[in-house]
Amino acid sequence: MTRIAVYLTGSIAAYKGIEVVRGLQKMGHEVRVGMTDAATKLVTPATPFALTKAPVLTDLWDEHSTPIPHIELADWSELAVVVPASADIIAKMATGLADDAVSTTLLATSAPKIVVPAMNSHMWSNPAFQRNLQQLKQDGIFVMDPDTGRLAEGYNGKGRMPEPTAIM
């Protein structure tokens, strides 16, 4: 059993991230969740809380959690999975920006990291985004390629999040 921190970010595929959480649990792993503010607009923190029975990290300044929740989660993790990984969180990870609970926790995490990008195909192909992605790879972070298929916008392109079973 591995202690896995799953970080949900602001991609419409956040609902599939919940399936990843559940699948990892079914495989016998202990899972805890962190969510960006944008992710909470797509999936309520009550959902991963109900599945994991553990507090969901959404705020660095939560008065009802451990004194330093981001460091506690970073130290607890044996693996960090960012799914879906938005262009925003990838840029933050690539540059070391730590301005919210998820980016700060990821910066403090020494465990291996897996990033599963999910975004619009135009964002995916943007040169600035591709530079950020290359930086993550150079930093030793495993990046799973997105699928090509129907996107939330209604057209086909590269950037679709792989199915949860492929991620697990």
C-alpha positions as semicolon CSV with decimal commas, in nm:
position;residue;x (nm);y (nm);z (nm)
1;M;0,000;0,000;0,000
2;T;0,135;0,339;-0,103
3;R;0,039;0,677;0,042
4;I;-0,067;0,879;-0,261
5;A;-0,157;1,247;-0,266
6;V;-0,384;1,331;-0,558
7;Y;-0,403;1,695;-0,663
8;L;-0,708;1,806;-0,858
9;T;-0,674;2,126;-1,060
10;G;-0,892;2,354;-1,271
11;S;-0,958;2,143;-1,577
12;I;-1,305;2,030;-1,676
13;A;-1,165;1,677;-1,642
14;A;-1,157;1,722;-1,262
15;Y;-1,452;1,483;-1,235
16;K;-1,231;1,212;-1,386
17;G;-0,976;1,285;-1,114
18;I;-1,235;1,165;-0,864
19;E;-1,246;0,834;-1,054
20;V;-0,868;0,811;-1,019
21;V;-0,896;0,865;-0,642
22;R;-1,153;0,588;-0,615
23;G;-0,958;0,353;-0,840
24;L;-0,637;0,399;-0,641
25;Q;-0,829;0,321;-0,323
26;K;-0,973;0,006;-0,477
27;M;-0,615;-0,098;-0,557
28;G;-0,539;-0,076;-0,183
29;H;-0,359;0,259;-0,170
30;E;-0,416;0,521;0,098
31;V;-0,521;0,841;-0,079
32;R;-0,548;1,201;0,031
33;V;-0,651;1,495;-0,187
34;G;-0,553;1,855;-0,245
35;M;-0,756;2,085;-0,469
36;T;-0,688;2,420;-0,631
37;D;-0,951;2,689;-0,597
38;A;-1,036;2,641;-0,965
39;A;-1,090;2,267;-0,908
40;T;-1,340;2,344;-0,630
41;K;-1,551;2,530;-0,887
42;L;-1,582;2,206;-1,087
43;V;-1,596;1,941;-0,812
44;T;-1,688;2,007;-0,451
45;P;-1,430;1,908;-0,184
46;A;-1,707;1,709;-0,015
47;T;-1,670;1,438;-0,280
48;P;-1,304;1,344;-0,216
49;F;-1,361;1,392;0,158
50;A;-1,643;1,138;0,149
51;L;-1,425;0,891;-0,043
52;T;-1,102;0,931;0,155
53;K;-1,239;1,017;0,500
54;A;-0,948;1,263;0,521
55;P;-0,951;1,642;0,512
56;V;-0,912;1,787;0,163
57;L;-0,638;2,049;0,139
58;T;-0,778;2,359;-0,032
59;D;-0,637;2,644;0,175
60;L;-0,300;2,714;0,333
61;W;-0,471;2,898;0,615
62;D;-0,738;2,647;0,721
63;E;-0,775;2,695;1,096
64;H;-0,931;2,351;1,145
65;S;-0,646;2,143;1,012
66;T;-0,292;2,064;1,118
67;P;-0,069;2,363;1,202
68;I;0,120;2,338;0,870
69;P;-0,111;2,135;0,646
70;H;0,087;2,165;0,322
71;I;0,410;2,038;0,481
72;E;0,225;1,759;0,662
73;L;0,071;1,637;0,332
74;A;0,402;1,677;0,145
75;D;0,585;1,471;0,408
76;W;0,306;1,208;0,422
77;S;0,313;1,145;0,046
78;E;0,504;0,856;-0,107
79;L;0,373;0,955;-0,451
80;A;0,206;1,272;-0,582
81;V;-0,033;1,256;-0,877
82;V;-0,157;1,577;-1,038
83;V;-0,471;1,479;-1,226
84;P;-0,597;1,659;-1,419
85;A;-0,299;1,892;-1,446
86;S;-0,402;2,230;-1,581
87;A;-0,169;2,460;-1,773
88;D;-0,173;2,683;-1,465
89;I;-0,039;2,422;-1,221
90;I;0,217;2,302;-1,474
91;A;0,347;2,659;-1,513
92;K;0,364;2,695;-1,136
93;M;0,550;2,366;-1,097
94;A;0,793;2,454;-1,379
95;T;0,884;2,790;-1,228
96;G;0,864;2,702;-0,859
97;L;0,573;2,936;-0,796
98;A;0,400;2,855;-0,468
99;D;0,099;3,081;-0,431
100;D;-0,176;2,842;-0,320
101;A;-0,217;2,523;-0,118
102;V;-0,155;2,283;-0,407
103;S;0,146;2,456;-0,564
104;T;0,304;2,509;-0,222
105;T;0,253;2,146;-0,124
106;L;0,393;2,019;-0,454
107;L;0,699;2,242;-0,412
108;A;0,754;2,090;-0,066
109;T;0,699;1,730;-0,183
110;S;1,014;1,523;-0,225
111;A;0,823;1,210;-0,333
112;P;0,804;1,117;-0,703
113;K;0,546;1,312;-0,902
114;I;0,323;1,213;-1,192
115;V;0,156;1,489;-1,393
116;V;-0,141;1,413;-1,618
117;P;-0,211;1,720;-1,835
118;A;-0,564;1,792;-1,955
119;M;-0,651;2,104;-2,150
120;N;-0,762;2,252;-2,478
121;S;-0,547;2,153;-2,777
122;H;-0,451;2,517;-2,845
123;M;-0,321;2,550;-2,490
124;W;-0,137;2,217;-2,526
125;S;0,044;2,330;-2,842
126;N;0,136;2,677;-2,713
127;P;0,517;2,719;-2,711
128;A;0,519;2,867;-2,359
129;F;0,326;2,568;-2,226
130;Q;0,556;2,325;-2,408
131;R;0,859;2,496;-2,247
132;N;0,699;2,449;-1,905
133;L;0,630;2,084;-1,981
134;Q;0,992;2,027;-2,087
135;Q;1,109;2,187;-1,763
136;L;0,902;1,940;-1,560
137;K;1,057;1,651;-1,751
138;Q;1,407;1,793;-1,698
139;D;1,325;1,815;-1,327
140;G;1,254;1,441;-1,322
141;I;0,876;1,462;-1,311
142;F;0,693;1,193;-1,507
143;V;0,447;1,349;-1,752
144;M;0,176;1,130;-1,903
145;D;0,081;1,235;-2,255
146;P;-0,279;1,343;-2,304
147;D;-0,504;1,165;-2,550
148;T;-0,634;1,301;-2,876
149;G;-1,011;1,303;-2,892
150;R;-1,325;1,502;-2,832
151;L;-1,260;1,798;-2,604
152;A;-1,506;1,982;-2,381
153;E;-1,522;2,256;-2,645
154;G;-1,688;2,012;-2,885
155;Y;-1,406;1,949;-3,129
156;N;-1,128;1,693;-3,153
157;G;-0,770;1,765;-3,053
158;K;-0,478;1,667;-2,833
159;G;-0,522;1,754;-2,467
160;R;-0,793;1,513;-2,356
161;M;-0,720;1,351;-2,020
162;P;-0,647;0,978;-2,053
163;E;-0,907;0,748;-1,906
164;P;-0,868;0,690;-1,530
165;T;-0,788;0,320;-1,581
166;A;-0,487;0,414;-1,799
167;I;-0,363;0,653;-1,529
168;M;-0,397;0,398;-1,251
